[in-house]
Every structure is written in C-alpha cells, then in structure tokens.
Amino acid sequence: MAQNDDKTVDQLNDEADIAADYLEGLLDIADYEGDIEMGVRNGRPMVQIVADDDTDIKHLIGRNGEVVDALQQLTRLAVQQKTGERSRLIVDVDGFLKRKRQRLHDIALDAVDEVKETGEPVDLKPMNSFERKVVHDVVREEGLKSRSHGEEPHRYVTIYLRANADDSDEE
C-alpha cells in the first residue's frame, strides 16, 4: 500500500524501536539470547534478531519459517497498538529471510528455464505473499511473465513466456 510511502524515516525508525522493545521482551520471557539490529530498508522498518548461539535461535525460525512469520505478525500488532497505524515491518531471525529469498530465486530460475525449454506455463507450489513477490521479481528480470492464482493460503504463481505480439516493442 502507499501508506508507508507517506511515513518519514523518523516514523519508520520509531516503528523499528517499538518492535525492538517488544521483541526484547519476548526474548527475555523465553530466556533466549540474541542481539537486535534495526533499521529501514526499502522504505520499511526492519528488525533482525541475531543469534549469540545457534541452539535457541533455530526455535525462533521454526519449520519453514512459521515461527518467524508469527513473530512478525505479533510484532506488527504491537507496533500498530502503539502508533495507531498499520505497519509493514519486517522481522528476520539470523538471516533466515536472506536464505529464503535465495532459495526462492533459485526455484524461480529453475521454473523460468523449464518454461523457456518447453514453451509451456509452469505452476509453482502455493506461496505466501512475500514468496510470490520474490518469484514475480525474478521472472520479470528474466523477461518472462507471471501471474498469481487461487486464494490464500493456496495462492500460487504461474510462469509464462511473453507473447511477442503483445509485449514486443517492435512494429
């Protein structure tokens, strides 16, 4: 949404501060060790929990990132409660999102290669909105097109060849 486009860097940093305080409280309750780094990236507040040791931190990621996704939702609610506005805050745990983004990039490139080889559309498995966005970006960079289909939580991406007549700049 364009809502965050109107927020100042100070407002985004305030959201990151609120989120960091909330997450520090959760870490204390769970008796987990970790440092919290905050900032603003691509116009969105970002908070990352960095491991002091790997044993506890894996519990904060969970299977397929389910725990980090839940932490993000809870933290966004805590920020909204304090600011009165919806937040597009990103919460990461020990670089999980970076690794996930790379894995999705590789999946998208494999699908792009398959579409180029066969000429047939390829459907990917259902993904959340973050995952679909990564795939759409990769597909666009590779010169193909993609579209999301279905309804949450079963929304998935289909990758297609571009139709020359519709997408060509040539006359």
C-alpha positions as CSV (number, residue, x, y, z in Angstrom):
1,M,0.0,0.0,0.0
2,A,1.0,3.6,-0.4
3,Q,0.6,4.1,3.3
4,N,4.3,3.7,4.1
5,D,5.3,6.0,1.3
6,D,3.9,8.9,3.4
7,K,5.8,7.9,6.5
8,T,9.0,9.8,7.3
9,V,12.3,8.0,8.1
10,D,11.8,9.1,11.7
11,Q,8.4,7.4,11.8
12,L,9.8,4.2,10.3
13,N,12.7,4.3,12.8
14,D,10.2,4.8,15.6
15,E,8.3,1.6,14.4
16,A,11.6,-0.3,14.4
17,D,12.3,0.9,18.0
18,I,8.9,-0.2,19.2
19,A,9.3,-3.5,17.5
20,A,12.8,-4.0,19.0
21,D,11.5,-3.3,22.5
22,Y,8.6,-5.7,22.0
23,L,11.0,-8.5,20.7
24,E,13.5,-7.9,23.5
25,G,10.6,-8.5,26.0
26,L,9.7,-11.7,24.2
27,L,13.3,-12.9,24.2
28,D,13.6,-12.2,27.9
29,I,10.4,-14.2,28.6
30,A,11.6,-17.1,26.6
31,D,15.1,-16.8,28.1
32,Y,16.7,-16.7,24.7
33,E,20.0,-14.8,24.0
34,G,20.2,-12.6,20.9
35,D,21.1,-9.1,19.8
36,I,18.6,-7.0,18.0
37,E,19.5,-4.9,15.0
38,M,17.1,-2.3,13.5
39,G,16.9,-0.1,10.5
40,V,14.9,1.0,7.5
41,R,15.2,-0.9,4.2
42,N,13.3,-0.2,1.0
43,G,11.0,2.2,2.9
44,R,10.1,-0.4,5.5
45,P,11.2,-0.7,9.1
46,M,13.3,-3.8,9.7
47,V,14.3,-5.6,12.9
48,Q,16.6,-8.6,12.9
49,I,17.3,-10.9,15.8
50,V,20.9,-12.1,15.6
51,A,22.0,-15.3,17.4
52,D,24.5,-15.3,20.2
53,D,24.4,-19.1,19.8
54,D,22.6,-21.3,17.3
55,T,20.7,-23.6,19.7
56,D,18.0,-21.2,20.8
57,I,17.7,-19.2,17.6
58,K,16.5,-22.2,15.5
59,H,13.4,-22.3,17.6
60,L,12.6,-18.7,16.6
61,I,12.7,-19.6,13.0
62,G,10.6,-22.8,13.2
63,R,9.8,-25.2,10.4
64,N,9.7,-23.4,7.1
65,G,9.8,-20.0,8.9
66,E,6.5,-20.5,10.6
67,V,7.7,-19.0,13.9
68,V,9.4,-16.0,12.4
69,D,6.3,-15.3,10.4
70,A,4.2,-15.5,13.6
71,L,6.7,-13.2,15.4
72,Q,6.4,-10.7,12.5
73,Q,2.6,-10.7,12.8
74,L,2.7,-10.3,16.6
75,T,5.3,-7.5,16.4
76,R,3.3,-5.7,13.7
77,L,0.3,-5.8,16.0
78,A,2.4,-4.4,18.9
79,V,3.6,-1.6,16.7
80,Q,0.1,-0.8,15.5
81,Q,-1.2,-0.8,19.1
82,K,1.4,1.9,20.0
83,T,1.2,4.0,16.8
84,G,-2.4,3.5,15.8
85,E,-1.3,2.8,12.2
86,R,-0.7,-0.4,10.3
87,S,3.0,-1.3,9.9
88,R,4.8,-3.1,7.1
89,L,7.6,-4.0,9.5
90,I,9.9,-6.9,8.5
91,V,11.2,-9.2,11.2
92,D,14.1,-11.5,10.4
93,V,15.8,-14.1,12.6
94,D,19.5,-14.7,12.0
95,G,19.4,-14.1,8.2
96,F,16.6,-16.5,7.6
97,L,14.8,-14.2,5.0
98,K,18.0,-13.7,3.0
99,R,18.5,-17.5,2.8
100,K,14.8,-17.9,1.9
101,R,15.0,-15.2,-0.7
102,Q,18.0,-17.0,-2.4
103,R,16.1,-20.4,-2.3
104,L,13.1,-18.7,-3.9
105,H,15.3,-17.1,-6.5
106,D,16.8,-20.5,-7.4
107,I,13.3,-22.1,-7.6
108,A,12.1,-19.3,-9.9
109,L,15.1,-19.6,-12.2
110,D,14.6,-23.3,-12.5
111,A,10.9,-22.7,-13.5
112,V,12.0,-20.0,-15.9
113,D,14.4,-22.4,-17.6
114,E,11.7,-25.0,-17.8
115,V,9.3,-22.6,-19.5
116,K,11.9,-21.5,-21.9
117,E,12.8,-25.1,-22.8
118,T,9.2,-26.4,-23.2
119,G,7.3,-23.2,-24.1
120,E,4.6,-24.4,-21.6
121,P,3.5,-22.5,-18.5
122,V,4.8,-23.8,-15.1
123,D,2.8,-23.7,-11.9
124,L,4.7,-23.3,-8.6
125,K,3.6,-24.6,-5.3
126,P,1.4,-22.4,-3.1
127,M,3.3,-19.5,-1.5
128,N,2.7,-16.6,0.8
129,S,2.8,-13.0,-0.5
130,F,6.5,-12.4,0.3
131,E,7.4,-15.6,-1.6
132,R,5.3,-14.7,-4.6
133,K,6.8,-11.2,-4.7
134,V,10.3,-12.6,-4.9
135,V,9.3,-15.0,-7.7
136,H,7.5,-12.3,-9.7
137,D,10.5,-10.1,-9.4
138,V,12.9,-12.8,-10.7
139,V,10.5,-13.7,-13.6
140,R,10.3,-10.1,-14.7
141,E,14.1,-9.7,-14.6
142,E,14.4,-12.8,-16.8
143,G,12.0,-11.3,-19.4
144,L,9.0,-13.7,-18.8
145,K,5.7,-13.0,-17.2
146,S,4.0,-14.4,-14.2
147,R,0.6,-14.3,-12.5
148,S,-0.7,-15.3,-9.1
149,H,-3.8,-17.6,-9.0
150,G,-6.0,-19.0,-6.3
151,E,-7.0,-17.8,-2.8
152,E,-5.0,-17.7,0.4
153,P,-3.4,-19.9,1.7
154,H,-3.4,-21.8,-1.6
155,R,-2.3,-18.9,-3.9
156,Y,0.4,-19.9,-6.4
157,V,2.4,-18.4,-9.2
158,T,2.2,-19.5,-12.9
159,I,5.2,-18.5,-15.1
160,Y,4.6,-17.9,-18.9
161,L,6.5,-17.0,-22.0
162,R,5.8,-13.4,-23.1
163,A,3.6,-13.2,-26.2
164,N,5.6,-11.5,-28.8
165,A,2.7,-9.6,-30.4
166,D,1.5,-8.2,-27.0
167,D,4.9,-7.4,-25.4
168,S,7.2,-6.6,-28.2
169,D,8.5,-3.1,-28.8
170,E,9.0,-3.9,-32.5
171,E,6.5,-2.7,-35.1
